[in-house]
Amino acid sequence: MVNSKDIKSRKDYKFFHEISTRWNDNDVRWHLNNAKYYEFFDTVIAKMLFGIEGLNLKQDKKIFVTAETGCSYYQEISFPDKVTAGLKIKHLGNSSVQYDIGLFKNDNNNISAKGHFVHVLIDKDSNKPLQIPSAIKKALQKFS
């Protein structure tokens, strides 16, 4: 059971991205399949990271990989709802970032789903963790 004090609202997040649901996002129970929530988490993180100067997700030899994810569900989302994904950095380590993500249905201020997502920066060739460069770390801090 999720403790009600853990439930978040839009004011708890620093970065937002709106995502449209699609007809094929619904499952046989007429709500979004749980895998779609993780796609939304991935989308808001990527949108935020693409905006960071000095970080090239397409061509860099250093990349963020997913180390851990999780989701708590509070209210169903289904097509044709719109989703606003809110993001806040919960922890910024030497080589890792932990994101706190909230999904908000339509214009609701109360959260529909809450996720956490951990990225680790690695060298693409060696698969070894790397220290997050100071300029990128500074850019990420504004989302804390």
C-alpha positions as semicolon CSV with decimal commas, in nm:
position;residue;x (nm);y (nm);z (nm)
1;M;0,000;0,000;0,000
2;V;0,132;0,344;-0,094
3;N;0,146;0,599;0,185
4;S;-0,064;0,906;0,102
5;K;0,219;1,138;0,212
6;D;0,425;1,004;-0,081
7;I;0,171;1,129;-0,336
8;K;0,299;1,431;-0,524
9;S;0,151;1,726;-0,712
10;R;0,279;1,930;-1,007
11;K;0,448;2,183;-0,777
12;D;0,698;1,914;-0,671
13;Y;0,859;1,891;-1,018
14;K;1,109;2,112;-1,205
15;F;1,076;2,007;-1,572
16;F;0,762;1,919;-1,769
17;H;0,685;1,758;-2,103
18;E;0,341;1,689;-2,248
19;I;0,284;1,350;-2,410
20;S;-0,020;1,243;-2,613
21;T;-0,170;0,903;-2,557
22;R;-0,258;0,696;-2,861
23;W;-0,537;0,448;-2,929
24;N;-0,297;0,153;-2,929
25;D;-0,161;0,251;-2,584
26;N;-0,477;0,104;-2,426
27;D;-0,480;-0,260;-2,322
28;V;-0,782;-0,494;-2,311
29;R;-0,896;-0,333;-1,983
30;W;-0,917;0,009;-2,153
31;H;-0,631;0,171;-1,965
32;L;-0,268;0,226;-2,053
33;N;-0,055;-0,082;-2,045
34;N;0,201;-0,057;-1,763
35;A;0,492;-0,063;-2,012
36;K;0,366;0,269;-2,156
37;Y;0,429;0,441;-1,822
38;Y;0,796;0,345;-1,849
39;E;0,805;0,480;-2,205
40;F;0,672;0,811;-2,072
41;F;0,945;0,814;-1,804
42;D;1,208;0,751;-2,069
43;T;1,060;1,022;-2,294
44;V;1,061;1,302;-2,032
45;I;1,418;1,215;-1,928
46;A;1,538;1,215;-2,291
47;K;1,360;1,544;-2,360
48;M;1,537;1,702;-2,062
49;L;1,877;1,553;-2,150
50;F;1,854;1,667;-2,515
51;G;1,833;2,023;-2,382
52;I;2,166;2,003;-2,198
53;E;2,450;2,174;-2,380
54;G;2,761;1,957;-2,414
55;L;2,569;1,631;-2,400
56;N;2,521;1,457;-2,735
57;L;2,308;1,147;-2,682
58;K;2,342;1,044;-3,044
59;Q;2,720;1,059;-3,094
60;D;2,902;1,071;-2,760
61;K;3,125;0,787;-2,642
62;K;2,976;0,845;-2,296
63;I;2,614;0,741;-2,257
64;F;2,358;0,712;-1,979
65;V;2,224;0,361;-1,926
66;T;1,932;0,256;-1,707
67;A;2,029;0,085;-1,382
68;E;1,692;0,082;-1,201
69;T;1,327;0,177;-1,250
70;G;1,004;0,154;-1,056
71;C;0,646;0,281;-1,068
72;S;0,354;0,334;-0,830
73;Y;0,008;0,373;-0,984
74;Y;-0,261;0,596;-0,835
75;Q;-0,515;0,671;-1,110
76;E;-0,585;0,509;-1,446
77;I;-0,476;0,682;-1,764
78;S;-0,627;0,584;-2,100
79;F;-0,662;0,714;-2,454
80;P;-0,756;0,994;-2,531
81;D;-0,606;1,142;-2,213
82;K;-0,311;1,377;-2,240
83;V;-0,023;1,317;-2,003
84;T;0,207;1,577;-1,853
85;A;0,527;1,420;-1,726
86;G;0,704;1,608;-1,447
87;L;1,068;1,543;-1,360
88;K;1,288;1,627;-1,065
89;I;1,638;1,502;-0,992
90;K;1,628;1,332;-0,654
91;H;1,998;1,244;-0,633
92;L;2,301;1,347;-0,840
93;G;2,605;1,131;-0,771
94;N;2,951;1,105;-0,927
95;S;2,840;0,878;-1,210
96;S;2,466;0,838;-1,153
97;V;2,143;1,038;-1,157
98;Q;1,818;0,938;-0,985
99;Y;1,505;1,094;-1,131
100;D;1,168;1,131;-0,958
101;I;0,896;1,138;-1,225
102;G;0,527;1,217;-1,195
103;L;0,263;1,154;-1,460
104;F;-0,040;1,381;-1,453
105;K;-0,360;1,299;-1,645
106;N;-0,522;1,584;-1,837
107;D;-0,531;1,896;-1,618
108;N;-0,524;1,710;-1,286
109;N;-0,291;1,850;-1,022
110;N;-0,282;1,516;-0,839
111;I;-0,042;1,254;-0,965
112;S;-0,166;0,953;-1,164
113;A;0,161;0,759;-1,146
114;K;0,497;0,816;-0,978
115;G;0,819;0,663;-1,098
116;H;1,184;0,653;-1,019
117;F;1,457;0,600;-1,273
118;V;1,833;0,570;-1,223
119;H;2,086;0,643;-1,497
120;V;2,458;0,566;-1,481
121;L;2,702;0,740;-1,717
122;I;2,929;0,484;-1,883
123;D;3,196;0,467;-2,149
124;K;3,032;0,313;-2,456
125;D;3,336;0,098;-2,540
126;S;3,438;-0,032;-2,197
127;N;3,093;-0,027;-2,027
128;K;3,265;0,119;-1,720
129;P;3,108;0,401;-1,515
130;L;3,239;0,752;-1,578
131;Q;3,234;1,062;-1,365
132;I;2,967;1,303;-1,487
133;P;3,152;1,604;-1,636
134;S;3,120;1,917;-1,421
135;A;2,943;2,123;-1,691
136;I;2,679;1,853;-1,737
137;K;2,647;1,806;-1,360
138;K;2,594;2,181;-1,320
139;A;2,322;2,174;-1,588
140;L;2,151;1,880;-1,418
141;Q;2,155;2,052;-1,077
142;K;1,896;2,305;-1,188
143;F;1,644;2,018;-1,195
144;S;1,715;1,918;-0,832
